[in-house]
Amino acid sequence: GCSEFSRRWCVLSDGVLSYYENERTVTPNGEIRVSEIVCLAVPPPDTHGFEHTFEVYTEGERLYLFGLESAELAHEWVKCIAKAFVPPLAEDLLAQDFERLGRLPYKAGLSLQRAQEGWFSLTGSELHAIFPEGPCEEPLQLRKLQELSIQGDSENQVLVLVERRRTLYIQGERRLDFMGWLGAIQKAAASLGDTLSEQQLGDSDIPVIVYRCVDYITQCGLTSEGIYRKCGQTSKTQRLLESLRQDARSVRLKEGEQHVDDVSSALKRFLRDLPDGLFTRAQRLAWLEASEIENEEEKVSRYRELLVRLPPVNRATVKALISHLYCVQCFSDTNQMNTHNLAIVFGPTLFQTDGQDYKAGRVVEDLINHYVVVFSVDEEELRKQREEITAIVKMRVAGTASGTQHAGDFICTVYLEEKKAETEQHVKIPASMTAEELTLEILDRRNVGVREKDYWTCFEVNEREEAERPLHFAEKVLPILHGLGTDSHLVVKKHQSMEAMLLYLASRVGDTKHGMMKFREDRSLLGLGLPSGGFHDRYFILNSSCLRLYKEVRSHRPEKEWPVKSLKVYLGVKKKLRPPTCWGFTVVHETEKHEKQQWYLCCDTQMELREWFATFLFVQHDGLVWPSEPSRVSRAMPEVRLGSVSLIPLRGSENEMRRSVAAFTADPLSLLRNV
């Protein structure tokens, strides 16, 4: 309060802010060197008893609070102090009427080994940053962040800000001003009011609260009977809506914790309670009148005109919602919610008519029926949408069959190059995302350029098995995410062996590989206790359909045979098995009954390992081992030669190859006698 303040005469001169008992006093009561100021903050009016105040934080973890009755005087003091302690490189930050300004230790981009000091200013919901190295950064749109989290312990806290193409780590070196920054940034990143444009927004200007609910229902409720017609429990719906309104970004909707009807009711309540409505008060009547146009083409054209007139956030939200309802009605045979039934529910909700105007339902029904034309949805967008829905339904069917169900909101932690707190990225994984798309997403966020012969790949790492599997570039990420155990994670890094494997594949003929390897079976997966036995020599043949194991080269009947498309091959063998060489891989086979079988194979040389692994990739993915775009990889196929003689791979059937190898094993000179 005002009574806690002491009136002082203040002077800012020669890099020192001094305060005196009164204007006649010669000796100051105290002074603040501007070089020691780390933060200057301007709280809202009446925060500290005075109508206008500002806060000064110093390196010594001290806070000085100044108050004035005049807004003009307060503004002038703030500008003068800011100009005195901000260096020339950060003078651009003084152009805005900031709420907070100062220097903080940070890590960003590829410079994650050590923290640097940057200058930051908070203006509204934008965080401006100027770093000592590199170009001027675009401000972070705090209400559009993909993630805002705090990591580390109470003594070493780190604020993590994740935007679409970059991640910023702000370290809490000085606790006092860091806590002030933390509270201010969290407040600026939250929803500011009840209108759509004041909500936390996603990349496409869709409120986070909307796509959280839509994503969850898409993942978990498309086949739920009466979805959106049934109401959730009032108390649960209210609690969920309050959480979403407070900080939708931090809410994680999970199946088993939230019922789809509670989520659908929360979404309807949010849309109904919008002060200006989704279609806005100014344009609501025009939409209702358009529904009465008899000519369908004219009506659709009118809808398109009205759509363009909506504010950007409203327009993006309408498209996202109608796109979602279009998907819901595709499953009307199961959920009993066809276009007409959805229109009955959403017409009064979106137009806030309480069911008194039938035209509201007609507008919604028209928008769903003419979704592709009204919203200019091209074939590619529609195809991706259908693929995503198909993948979700297939996974839910598989989950039901195996007795497991998955959460409705899929946020994956992916690491760049190695598993460290400062290299992690949190990415939302749609069902259509491929490993290549995820890899490029991570590289884009960290501003990593992709040069020729940079074989960046997403790896699935199993720490317990001490093995890793490079994902094929076209492989869908979401099913892998569902199967990750607590000891597994995804990491994006360069595939060091890819160039050698591509050269090998370019020089070979046919799609078959054969040879001796050390083999060991993991019996623990069969319920027989710990793995027993050691590694034994076995002969393997890999072709386009299966992997076969023979006791020896001369054997005619395989001891084991597995369909190649059902195998997952991981590089590495866990050390406790005492592999005979360091060039091993782990093969996992999942049966139709979801039972897993596992084997360990070891090669004599690294080149042999690369050849086997390259062949696995080749036969499993019909020859497409790496994307063919020249920007991603050079597909030059040099001729492989030994001295002046071209190397000619073995040709023929499996039996012919086996006989050739068997003969060579018995008498190496036999193949040369006819030369």
C-alpha positions in Angstrom: 0.0 0.0 0.0 0.9 3.7 -0.2 1.8 3.8 3.5 4.7 1.5 2.9 6.4 3.8 0.4 8.9 6.5 1.4 8.9 9.8 -0.5 12.4 10.4 -2.0 14.0 12.9 -4.4 15.4 10.8 -7.3 18.2 11.8 -9.7 19.4 9.8 -12.7 22.8 11.0 -13.8 26.1 9.6 -15.2 24.9 5.9 -15.0 23.7 6.2 -11.4 20.1 6.3 -10.1 20.3 8.1 -6.7 17.6 8.8 -4.2 17.7 11.5 -1.5 15.7 12.4 1.6 14.6 15.6 -0.2 15.7 17.9 -3.0 18.0 19.9 -0.6 19.9 16.9 0.7 23.5 16.5 -0.6 24.2 12.9 0.4 22.0 10.3 -1.1 20.2 7.7 1.0 21.1 5.1 -1.6 22.0 4.6 -5.2 21.6 2.1 -8.0 24.2 1.7 -10.7 22.4 1.2 -14.1 25.1 -1.3 -15.0 23.7 -3.5 -12.2 20.1 -3.3 -13.4 18.9 -6.6 -14.9 15.2 -5.9 -15.3 12.7 -3.0 -15.5 9.0 -3.8 -15.1 5.9 -1.7 -15.4 3.0 -3.5 -13.6 -0.7 -2.6 -14.3 -2.1 0.5 -12.5 -2.9 0.2 -8.8 -0.9 -2.9 -8.4 1.2 -1.6 -5.5 -1.1 1.1 -4.0 0.0 3.9 -6.3 -1.8 4.4 -9.5 1.5 4.2 -11.5 4.5 2.2 -10.5 7.6 0.6 -11.9 10.0 -2.0 -10.6 13.8 -2.1 -10.8 15.6 -5.4 -10.3 19.4 -5.6 -9.7 22.1 -8.2 -10.0 22.2 -8.4 -6.2 18.7 -9.9 -6.1 17.2 -6.7 -4.9 13.9 -5.1 -6.0 13.3 -1.3 -5.9 9.7 -0.1 -6.2 8.9 3.4 -7.4 5.4 5.0 -7.5 4.0 8.2 -9.0 0.5 9.7 -9.4 1.2 11.0 -12.9 1.2 8.6 -15.9 3.3 11.0 -18.0 6.0 11.2 -15.3 6.1 7.5 -14.8 6.4 6.9 -18.5 9.3 9.4 -18.7 11.2 7.8 -15.8 10.8 4.3 -17.3 12.1 5.5 -20.7 15.1 7.3 -19.2 16.1 4.4 -17.0 15.6 1.9 -19.9 17.8 4.0 -22.2 20.5 4.3 -19.6 20.9 0.5 -18.9 20.1 -1.0 -22.3 23.2 -1.4 -24.6 23.2 -0.1 -28.2 22.7 -3.5 -29.7 19.3 -3.8 -27.9 18.0 -0.2 -28.5 15.3 -1.5 -30.9 13.5 -2.8 -27.8 12.9 0.7 -26.6 10.6 1.5 -29.5 7.7 -0.4 -27.8 5.8 0.4 -24.7 7.0 -2.6 -22.9 5.7 -4.2 -19.7 9.0 -5.8 -18.9 12.5 -5.2 -20.2 15.8 -6.8 -19.2 18.6 -9.3 -19.8 18.4 -13.0 -19.2 20.6 -16.0 -19.8 19.2 -18.1 -22.6 19.9 -21.0 -25.0 18.5 -21.3 -28.5 19.1 -22.7 -31.9 22.2 -24.9 -32.1 24.0 -23.1 -29.3 22.9 -25.3 -26.4 26.3 -26.1 -24.9 26.5 -22.9 -22.9 24.1 -20.1 -21.9 24.4 -16.6 -23.4 23.0 -13.4 -22.3 20.2 -11.9 -24.4 17.9 -8.8 -24.1 14.2 -9.3 -23.9 11.1 -7.1 -23.8 7.5 -8.2 -23.1 4.8 -6.2 -25.0 1.3 -7.5 -24.8 1.5 -11.1 -25.8 4.7 -10.7 -27.8 8.2 -11.5 -26.4 10.9 -9.6 -28.3 14.4 -10.9 -28.1 17.8 -9.5 -29.3 20.8 -11.9 -29.1 24.4 -10.9 -29.2 25.0 -13.1 -32.2 22.8 -13.6 -35.2 20.1 -11.6 -37.0 17.3 -9.8 -35.2 14.7 -12.3 -34.1 11.0 -12.2 -34.9 9.0 -11.7 -31.7 7.5 -14.9 -30.1 3.7 -14.9 -30.2 3.2 -16.2 -26.7 -0.5 -17.0 -27.2 0.5 -19.2 -30.2 3.2 -21.2 -28.4 3.1 -25.0 -28.8 4.5 -25.4 -25.4 5.3 -23.3 -22.3 6.8 -25.3 -19.5 9.2 -25.1 -16.6 12.0 -27.7 -16.3 14.7 -28.4 -13.7 14.6 -28.2 -10.0 13.7 -25.3 -7.8 17.4 -24.2 -7.8 18.0 -24.4 -11.5 14.7 -23.7 -13.3 14.5 -23.3 -17.1 11.6 -21.7 -18.9 11.0 -23.6 -22.2 9.1 -21.7 -25.0 8.3 -23.8 -28.1 7.1 -22.1 -31.2 6.6 -23.9 -34.5 10.1 -23.4 -35.9 12.2 -22.6 -32.8 12.7 -23.4 -29.1 14.0 -20.9 -26.5 15.3 -21.9 -23.1 15.4 -19.0 -20.5 17.4 -19.9 -17.4 16.6 -18.7 -13.9 20.1 -17.5 -12.9 18.7 -14.8 -10.6 15.6 -16.1 -8.9 13.9 -12.8 -8.1 13.7 -11.3 -11.6 13.3 -14.8 -13.2 10.1 -15.4 -11.2 8.8 -12.0 -12.3 9.5 -12.9 -15.9 7.9 -16.3 -15.5 4.7 -14.9 -14.1 4.5 -12.2 -16.7 5.1 -14.5 -19.6 2.6 -17.1 -18.3 0.0 -14.3 -18.0 0.7 -13.0 -21.5 0.5 -16.5 -23.0 -2.9 -17.2 -21.4 -6.3 -16.4 -22.8 -7.0 -12.7 -22.3 -10.8 -12.7 -22.5 -13.9 -14.5 -23.8 -13.7 -13.6 -27.5 -12.1 -16.0 -30.0 -9.2 -13.7 -30.9 -8.3 -13.4 -27.2 -7.8 -17.1 -26.8 -4.6 -19.1 -26.9 -4.2 -19.8 -30.6 -2.6 -22.5 -32.7 -0.6 -22.2 -35.9 -3.7 -21.9 -38.0 -5.3 -19.2 -35.8 -7.6 -21.8 -34.3 -8.2 -21.4 -30.5 -6.3 -24.1 -28.6 -9.4 -24.9 -26.6 -11.2 -25.8 -29.9 -8.6 -28.0 -31.4 -7.9 -29.7 -28.0 -11.6 -30.8 -27.9 -11.9 -31.6 -31.7 -8.7 -33.6 -31.6 -9.8 -35.7 -28.7 -13.2 -36.4 -30.1 -11.6 -37.3 -33.5 -9.2 -39.7 -31.8 -11.7 -41.2 -29.3 -15.3 -40.3 -30.2 -16.0 -40.7 -33.9 -17.8 -43.9 -33.4 -19.4 -43.0 -30.1 -23.2 -43.3 -30.4 -25.0 -39.9 -30.1 -21.8 -37.9 -30.0 -22.6 -34.2 -29.5 -26.3 -35.1 -29.0 -25.6 -36.7 -25.6 -24.7 -34.3 -22.8 -21.9 -34.9 -20.3 -22.0 -34.6 -16.6 -22.6 -31.0 -15.7 -20.0 -30.8 -12.9 -17.3 -32.5 -15.0 -18.1 -30.4 -18.0 -17.8 -27.2 -16.0 -14.5 -28.2 -14.4 -13.0 -29.2 -17.7 -14.2 -25.9 -19.4 -12.7 -23.9 -16.5 -9.4 -25.6 -17.0 -9.4 -25.1 -20.7 -10.3 -21.4 -20.3 -7.6 -20.9 -17.8 -4.7 -22.6 -19.8 -5.9 -24.8 -22.7 -2.3 -25.4 -23.7 -1.4 -27.3 -20.5 -4.6 -29.4 -20.5 -4.0 -33.0 -21.7 -7.2 -34.9 -22.5 -6.7 -38.6 -22.0 -9.1 -41.4 -22.5 -10.2 -42.9 -19.2 -9.8 -39.5 -17.5 -12.3 -37.6 -19.6 -15.4 -39.0 -21.3 -16.1 -38.0 -24.9 -19.5 -36.6 -23.9 -17.9 -34.3 -21.2 -15.5 -33.0 -23.8 -18.2 -32.5 -26.5 -20.3 -30.7 -24.0 -17.4 -28.4 -23.0 -16.8 -27.5 -26.6 -20.5 -26.7 -27.2 -20.7 -24.6 -24.1 -17.6 -22.7 -25.1 -19.0 -21.9 -28.5 -22.4 -21.0 -27.1 -21.0 -18.6 -24.5 -18.8 -16.6 -27.0 -19.9 -12.9 -26.4 -19.9 -12.1 -30.2 -20.7 -15.7 -31.4 -18.8 -17.7 -34.0 -20.5 -15.9 -36.9 -20.4 -12.5 -35.1 -23.4 -10.4 -34.2 -22.8 -8.1 -37.2 -23.1 -11.0 -39.8 -25.3 -13.5 -38.1 -28.5 -12.3 -39.8 -26.8 -12.4 -43.3 -25.9 -16.1 -42.7 -29.4 -17.0 -41.7 -30.9 -15.1 -44.7 -28.5 -16.9 -47.1 -29.9 -20.3 -46.0 -33.2 -19.3 -47.7 -31.7 -18.9 -51.1 -33.4 -21.6 -53.3 -30.7 -22.0 -56.0 -28.0 -24.2 -54.5 -25.1 -22.7 -56.5 -26.1 -19.1 -55.5 -26.5 -20.2 -51.9 -23.0 -21.8 -51.8 -21.5 -18.7 -53.5 -23.2 -16.5 -50.9 -21.8 -18.6 -48.1 -18.3 -18.2 -49.6 -18.7 -14.4 -49.7 -19.8 -14.3 -46.0 -17.0 -16.6 -45.0 -14.4 -14.1 -46.3 -15.9 -11.3 -44.3 -15.5 -13.1 -41.0 -12.5 -12.1 -38.8 -9.5 -14.4 -39.4 -9.8 -16.4 -36.2 -13.5 -16.9 -36.6 -13.0 -18.0 -40.2 -10.3 -20.5 -39.3 -12.5 -21.8 -36.4 -15.5 -22.2 -38.6 -13.5 -24.2 -41.1 -11.9 -26.4 -38.5 -15.3 -27.1 -36.8 -17.2 -27.9 -40.1 -14.3 -30.1 -41.2 -14.6 -32.0 -37.9 -18.4 -32.4 -38.3 -17.9 -33.6 -41.8 -15.7 -36.4 -40.4 -18.3 -37.2 -37.7 -21.1 -37.6 -40.2 -18.9 -40.0 -42.2 -19.5 -42.5 -39.3 -23.2 -41.9 -39.0 -23.9 -45.6 -39.5 -22.2 -46.2 -36.1 -22.6 -42.9 -34.2 -26.2 -42.2 -35.5 -25.2 -38.5 -36.1 -25.8 -37.7 -39.7 -25.6 -34.2 -41.2 -29.2 -33.4 -40.2 -28.8 -34.5 -36.6 -25.5 -32.6 -36.2 -27.2 -29.5 -37.6 -30.0 -29.8 -35.1 -27.4 -29.7 -32.3 -25.0 -27.1 -33.6 -27.4 -24.7 -35.3 -28.7 -23.2 -32.0 -25.2 -23.5 -30.4 -23.3 -21.5 -33.1 -26.0 -18.9 -33.7 -27.1 -18.7 -30.1 -30.8 -18.9 -31.0 -32.0 -21.4 -28.3 -33.6 -23.4 -31.1 -36.1 -20.6 -32.0 -34.9 -20.2 -35.6 -34.8 -23.3 -37.9 -32.6 -21.4 -40.3 -29.6 -21.8 -38.0 -29.7 -25.6 -38.4 -30.0 -25.2 -42.1 -26.9 -23.1 -42.3 -24.9 -25.8 -40.5 -26.3 -28.6 -42.6 -25.5 -26.7 -45.8 -21.9 -26.0 -44.7 -21.3 -29.7 -43.9 -22.9 -30.9 -47.2 -21.0 -28.4 -49.2 -17.8 -28.5 -47.1 -15.4 -29.1 -50.0 -16.7 -26.2 -52.1 -17.5 -23.6 -49.5 -14.0 -24.0 -47.8 -12.1 -24.6 -51.1 -10.8 -28.0 -49.9 -8.5 -29.4 -52.5 -8.0 -33.1 -53.3 -4.7 -33.4 -51.4 -6.2 -31.9 -48.2 -9.2 -34.1 -48.4 -7.0 -37.2 -49.0 -4.8 -36.4 -46.0 -7.9 -35.9 -43.9 -9.4 -39.3 -44.9 -6.0 -41.1 -44.4 -5.8 -39.6 -40.9 -9.3 -40.7 -40.0 -8.7 -44.2 -41.4 -5.5 -44.6 -39.5 -7.2 -43.5 -36.2 -10.0 -45.9 -36.7 -7.6 -48.8 -37.6 -5.6 -48.1 -34.5 -8.6 -48.0 -32.3 -9.8 -51.3 -33.7 -6.4 -52.8 -33.0 -6.3 -51.3 -29.6 -9.7 -52.8 -28.8 -8.6 -56.2 -30.0 -5.5 -56.1 -27.8 -7.3 -54.6 -24.8 -5.4 -51.3 -24.9 -6.8 -47.9 -25.7 -4.8 -44.8 -26.4 -5.0 -41.2 -25.2 -6.8 -38.7 -27.4 -4.1 -36.1 -27.5 -0.8 -37.2 -29.0 2.2 -35.0 -28.0 5.5 -36.6 -28.6 8.9 -35.7 -27.1 11.6 -35.9 -29.7 15.3 -35.2 -29.2 17.9 -33.7 -31.6 21.0 -35.8 -31.9 21.0 -37.0 -28.2 18.7 -37.3 -25.3 19.2 -34.2 -23.2 16.8 -31.8 -21.6 18.0 -28.9 -23.7 17.6 -30.8 -27.0 14.1 -32.1 -26.5 11.2 -30.9 -28.7 7.5 -31.4 -28.0 5.6 -32.1 -31.2 2.0 -32.8 -31.9 1.8 -35.9 -34.0 -1.2 -36.2 -36.5 -2.0 -39.6 -37.8 -0.8 -38.7 -41.2 2.7 -37.5 -40.2 5.6 -39.5 -41.6 9.1 -39.9 -40.2 10.5 -37.7 -42.9 8.0 -34.9 -42.0 8.8 -35.2 -38.3 12.5 -35.1 -39.1 12.1 -31.9 -41.1 9.9 -30.4 -38.5 12.6 -30.9 -35.8 15.3 -29.5 -38.1 13.2 -26.5 -39.0 12.5 -25.7 -35.4 16.2 -25.7 -34.6 17.2 -23.9 -37.9 19.4 -26.8 -39.0 20.1 -26.7 -42.7 20.0 -29.9 -44.7 23.0 -30.2 -47.0 23.6 -32.8 -49.7 24.5 -36.2 -48.1 23.2 -35.1 -44.8 21.1 -38.2 -44.1 19.0 -36.9 -41.2 16.7 -39.6 -39.9 14.4 -40.2 -37.0 15.5 -43.1 -34.8 13.4 -45.2 -32.4 15.8 -45.8 -29.5 15.2 -48.7 -27.0 17.4 -48.0 -24.0 16.6 -51.3 -22.2 17.6 -53.3 -25.3 20.5 -51.0 -26.1 19.3 -50.9 -29.7 17.9 -48.3 -32.1 15.9 -48.4 -35.3 16.1 -45.8 -38.1 12.5 -45.2 -39.2 11.8 -45.4 -42.9 11.1 -42.0 -44.3 7.5 -42.9 -45.3 6.7 -44.7 -42.0 3.8 -43.2 -40.0 5.0 -41.9 -36.6 1.7 -42.2 -34.7 1.6 -46.1 -34.5 5.2 -46.1 -33.4 4.4 -43.5 -30.7 1.7 -45.8 -29.4 4.1 -48.7 -29.1 6.9 -46.8 -27.4 7.7 -48.2 -23.9 8.9 -46.2 -20.9 12.5 -47.1 -21.9 12.1 -45.8 -25.5 12.3 -42.4 -27.2 12.6 -40.8 -30.6 15.7 -38.9 -31.6 16.5 -37.1 -34.9 20.2 -37.5 -35.9 22.3 -38.2 -39.0 22.3 -41.8 -40.3 26.0 -42.4 -40.5 25.7 -45.6 -42.5 23.1 -44.5 -45.1 25.6 -43.4 -47.8 27.5 -46.7 -47.6 24.2 -48.7 -47.7 23.0 -46.7 -50.7 26.3 -47.4 -52.5 26.0 -51.1 -51.7 22.4 -51.3 -53.0 23.4 -49.5 -56.2 26.1 -52.0 -56.9 24.1 -55.2 -56.3 21.8 -57.1 -58.5 18.6 -58.7 -57.3 17.0 -58.3 -53.9 18.4 -61.4 -52.1 21.0 -61.6 -49.4 22.6 -64.7 -47.8 25.4 -65.6 -45.5 26.5 -66.9 -42.1 25.8 -65.0 -38.9 25.9 -65.6 -35.2 22.4 -66.2 -33.9 20.8 -66.2 -30.4 17.1 -66.5 -29.5 15.6 -64.6 -26.6 13.6 -67.2 -24.7 12.5 -64.8 -22.0 9.7 -63.5 -24.3 8.3 -67.0 -24.3 7.9 -67.1 -20.6 10.9 -69.3 -20.0 12.8 -67.0 -17.7 16.0 -65.2 -18.6 17.7 -65.7 -22.0 19.8 -68.9 -22.0 22.4 -70.3 -24.3 24.9 -68.4 -26.4 25.4 -67.4 -30.0 25.7 -70.1 -32.6 26.6 -70.0 -36.3 23.6 -70.1 -38.6 23.1 -69.6 -42.3 20.5 -67.0 -43.4 18.8 -66.2 -46.6 16.8 -63.0 -47.0 14.5 -62.4 -50.0 11.6 -60.2 -50.8 9.1 -62.4 -49.0 10.8 -64.0 -45.9 13.9 -64.4 -43.8 15.0 -68.1 -43.5 17.4 -69.6 -40.9 19.3 -72.8 -41.7 21.4 -74.8 -39.3 24.2 -74.9 -41.9 25.0 -74.0 -45.5 24.2 -77.5 -46.8 20.8 -77.7 -45.1 17.8 -77.9 -47.4 15.0 -77.3 -44.9 15.0 -74.0 -42.8 14.7 -74.3 -39.1 12.8 -71.1 -38.9 11.1 -68.8 -41.4 9.6 -65.3 -40.8 7.6 -63.0 -43.2 10.0 -60.1 -43.9 7.3 -57.4 -43.8 6.4 -58.2 -40.2 9.9 -57.9 -38.9 11.4 -54.8 -37.1 15.2 -54.7 -37.2 17.1 -52.7 -34.6 20.8 -51.9 -34.7 22.6 -53.1 -31.7 22.5 -56.0 -29.2 22.4 -55.5 -25.4 25.8 -56.0 -23.7 24.6 -58.4 -21.0 24.1 -61.1 -23.8 27.8 -60.9 -24.5 27.6 -60.6 -28.3 30.6 -62.1 -30.0 31.1 -58.9 -32.2 30.0 -55.3 -31.9 28.2 -55.5 -35.3 24.9 -56.9 -34.3 21.2 -56.2 -34.7 18.0 -57.3 -32.9 15.1 -58.7 -34.9 11.6 -58.5 -33.5 8.6 -60.3 -34.9 5.0 -59.6 -33.8 2.5 -62.4 -34.5 -1.2 -61.9 -35.5 -2.0 -62.5 -31.8 0.2 -59.6 -30.8 2.8 -61.9 -29.3 6.4 -60.7 -29.7 9.4 -62.9 -30.6 13.0 -61.6 -30.6 16.3 -62.7 -31.9 19.9 -61.4 -31.9 22.2 -61.6 -34.9 25.9 -60.7 -35.1 28.0 -60.1 -38.2 31.8 -60.4 -38.5 32.4 -56.9 -39.9 30.7 -53.5 -40.0 30.3 -53.7 -43.8 28.4 -57.0 -43.4 26.0 -55.4 -40.9 25.4 -52.5 -43.3 24.7 -54.9 -46.2 22.2 -57.0 -44.2 20.5 -53.9 -42.9 20.3 -52.2 -46.3 18.8 -55.4 -47.8 16.2 -55.5 -45.0 15.2 -51.9 -45.8 15.2 -52.6 -49.6 12.9 -55.7 -49.4 10.6 -54.3 -46.7 9.9 -51.0 -48.6 10.0 -52.2 -52.2 13.3 -50.7 -53.0 12.6 -47.2 -51.7 15.3 -46.8 -49.1 15.7 -43.0 -49.2 13.7 -40.1 -50.7 14.6 -39.5 -54.3 14.6 -35.6 -54.1 18.1 -34.3 -54.9 17.8 -31.9 -51.9 17.7 -34.7 -49.5 20.2 -37.2 -50.9 22.5 -37.7 -53.8 21.5 -40.8 -55.7 24.6 -41.1 -57.8 25.4 -44.7 -58.3 29.1 -45.1 -58.8 30.4 -48.4 -60.3 31.9 -50.6 -57.7 35.2 -52.1 -58.8 38.1 -54.1 -57.4 41.2 -52.7 -59.1 40.3 -52.8 -62.8 37.8 -55.6 -62.5 34.0 -54.8 -62.0 32.5 -56.8 -59.2 29.7 -59.1 -60.4 27.1 -60.1 -57.7 26.0 -63.7 -57.5 22.9 -64.5 -59.5 20.5 -67.3 -59.5 17.9 -69.0 -57.3 18.3 -69.6 -53.6 19.2 -73.3 -54.2 21.9 -72.3 -56.7 23.3 -69.8 -54.3 23.4 -72.3 -51.5 25.1 -74.9 -53.6 27.7 -72.3 -54.8 28.4 -71.2 -51.2 28.5 -74.8 -50.0 31.0 -75.8 -52.7 33.1 -72.8 -52.0 33.1 -73.6 -48.3 34.2 -77.2 -49.0 36.9 -76.3 -51.6 37.5 -72.6 -52.3 39.5 -73.4 -55.5 36.7 -75.4 -57.1 35.0 -72.3 -58.5 38.3 -71.3 -60.3 39.1 -74.6 -62.0 37.1 -73.9 -65.1 38.7 -70.4 -65.6 
